[in-house]
């Protein structure tokens, strides 16, 4: 589970405790970039403390508004499940109290179409079991929940606080509609692995000796799109300090907080 995504899920205003519990379960199952979600309805219902039909309705509502996109249907067998992806940008915007209601209203006028969620019984015999893709997410590291730390609200920080809120519910749904209309034969777009916290620790000299709480907080403050640049810039930053005659070591949290790779 990603602490950043969990923070977004906890802040989401869904106007329903059941929706919130289902969302938290989905975040628990997905990668840091919102991919590879394929828990069974029975598992979702058990963890969200609701019935399977209720879990199915909530999942369908998430698909209708564009928060979830069904990537692949489940195959034959009771244990074969559908494969979903989550729109992380939309998840961040759900912290606004009016966003969910606006998305539901937009869905009534321009429905994306309900998904046929996993049933408790076997699927038709002609369908063949399919396993979740692993190639597109190879290299992604998801740390266990016990090693993650939630953002400290007292410090006034959260990764999504810097994200613009200029998009409207209709523009959000247009993006979801385009993704849904992509033919299955074309396959999914190639995804670059999301740089992990451990990758940064390995790249920055002696980073594992720095304050881990400060370091994790600084790392979570870097947008996903800039994390690879932060890692790639370590060598050039060190060379620049050496050329300037600086022999002291800058701590890893200070490097991240100061955006020294820019």
N, C-alpha and C positions, 0 to 999 in steps of 0.2 A: 504494500500500500504506500502511495506517495503522500507525504505530509501536506504538500501544497494542494493536491487534489482533495484531500480530506478536509482541509480548511475551506476550500470553495464549496464543498458539499454541505458542510455545517452551516455556512452562511447563506445558502440558497433559501429563498422565500418561496416555498411551494404550497403554502396554505393547506397542508395536510401532513399529519405525522406519518401516515403510511407511505406517502410519496417520499418523504425525507428518509425513512428507514430503507426503502427500496433503493434510493439513490446512493446511500452510504454503502449498501451491499455491492452495488455495481462498481463504485469507486474502489472498493476493496479488491475487486476481481480484475481491474484493468491495469494496463501499463501506464507509465507516467504521461504518455502522449494520448491517452484515451482509447487505445486499441486493445484488441484481444479480450473482448468481453463475451464469455459464453457459459455462464452458470445456468443450471436447470431451473425451471420455475419452482420446483419443489424446494430447492436450496434457497432461492430468494424468499419464498413464502415462509420458510422455517426461520431464517435469520431476521426477517422483517416482522415476524409474529403476525402474519395475516394468512388468509386462505389462498390457495393456488389460483382460483378465479380472480381474486382481488389483485394478486401479483401480476397476472396476465393483463388485466385492465390498466394497471399502472404502467407496465411496459409499453402497451399499445399507445397510451397517452404520451409517453416520452418520444415514441417514434412519430406520432402525429405532429407534435410541435417542432420536431427536428433536433431534439436533444440527443436522441439515439438514431443511428442508421444501421439497418440490418445489412450486413455484408454478405452473409451466406446462410442458406437454410440448413437445418439439421438433417442428418441422414436417417437411416433406418435404425431402430432400436430405442429402447426407453432412455438410454443414457446419452443419446446423440442430441445435441442442442444447437440452437441458432447461434450465429456469430455476429456480434454487434461492435460498433465503434461509437464513441461519445464525442460530441462537439465541445471541446474544452472552452472555447471562447463564449459559447452560449451558457455553459455552466457558470462561468465567471459573472456573466451579466444577470444571472438569476438571483444575485444578492439584492437586486432592486426589488422592492415590495410589489411593484406593479408589473414586473416583466412576465411572470408566469401567467397572470390573468390576460395580459395582452397577447401572449403566444397562443393561449387557448382560443381567444376570440378570433385570431388570425386563422387558426386551424379550421374553425367552423366555416369560414368563407373560402379558404383555399386548402382543403385537406390534402395531405400527402398520401393518404391511404394507410389503413391499418395493417399491421403485420400479423401474420399467422404465427403466433408464438408457440413455443414448445408445448406439445400435449403430453399427458402422463403416459399414454400408451404408445405402442410402436408406430412408426411412420409407414407409409405404403411400401410394399416389398420392392417395388421397382427402383426406389431411391437407394443410392449407395452411400455408405458411411463416409463422411468427410471429416478430416482432422483440421484443426485450426492451422492457419499458415504460421510458419516459424521463420521463413527466410526474410520477410520484410521487417521483422523486429529483432533480427539477430544482433546481439551485442547490447541490447537494452538490459540494464540491471535494475531490478526493483528490490529495494531494501525492505526487510521485515518491519512490521509496524513497531516492534519493540525498540527499533533503532532510530525511528523517526521522532521528531519533536514538532509539536504544533506551533504555528507562528504565535509570538507573544503579542497580544493585542495591546498590552500596556506600552510596548515600544512603538506602537503606531504603524506596525509593518504588516503588510500582507502582499503576496506576489501580484494579486489582481488589482491592487489599489492604483497602479499606474496604467492600467489598461483603459483605453478610451471607451466611452459609452455612447458613441455617436450613432451606432447602428440601430435601426428600427426593427421591431418584431418582423415586419414584412421582408426586410432585407436579410435578416437571419434565416427566414424560411426559404427565401430564394436560393441561398447557398445550400441549404439542406436538400431542396428539390433537385438542384443540379447534381449533387452527389448521388441521390437516389436514382436518377435517370441514367446514370452511367451504365452501359451494357455490361453484363457479367462477363462476356467474352473478352472484353478489353482488359480485364484484370484490374487490380488495385494499383494506384500510382506508387512508384518506388519511394519508400520512406527511408530517410536517413536516421540512423540510430541516435537517440537522445543521449548526449553525454551524461555520464553518471557522476555522482558525488565521489565515488571511489576512484574514478578515472582522474578526477582533479587531484585527489590526495596523492595518487601515484606520480602525477606529473609535476606537482609543485615541490621544490626541495624542502625536506623536513616538515612538510605540512602536518604529518601525523603527530607531531609533537606540539602543535598549537592547540589552543582552547577549542575543544570540539563543539561546544554549544555555540560559541561566537562564529566558528567556521561554518557550521551548518546553517545558521541564520543568514550569514552573508551569502552563502551559495543559493539558498532558497530565494534570495532577493534578486538574483540574476534571471532575466527572462529566458525561457527555453531557447529562443533563437540566438542568444548571445553566449550560451555556455561553451559551445565548441570554440568560439573565438577567444574566450577567457583562457581555455586550456592551451590553444595554439599560440597565444601571445606570451606565455610564460618564458620561453627561451629568449625571445627578443627583449623582453623586459629585463631579464637578468643580465644580458649582454650590455644593454644600455646603462644599467647601474654600474657595471664593472668598468665600462669605458669612461664613466663620469667620476671614477675614483671612489665610489661608495663601496665599502667593504662589509658594512653591516647588512644583515638579512632583514627584509621586510616580511612581516608575518603574512600568512595566507589570508586571514580575515581582512587585513588592511589592504592587501592586493585586490581582493574582490570588491570591498566597499569603495575603494578609490578608483575602481574601473581602470586599473593601471595598464591594461592591454590596449586601450583605445589610443 
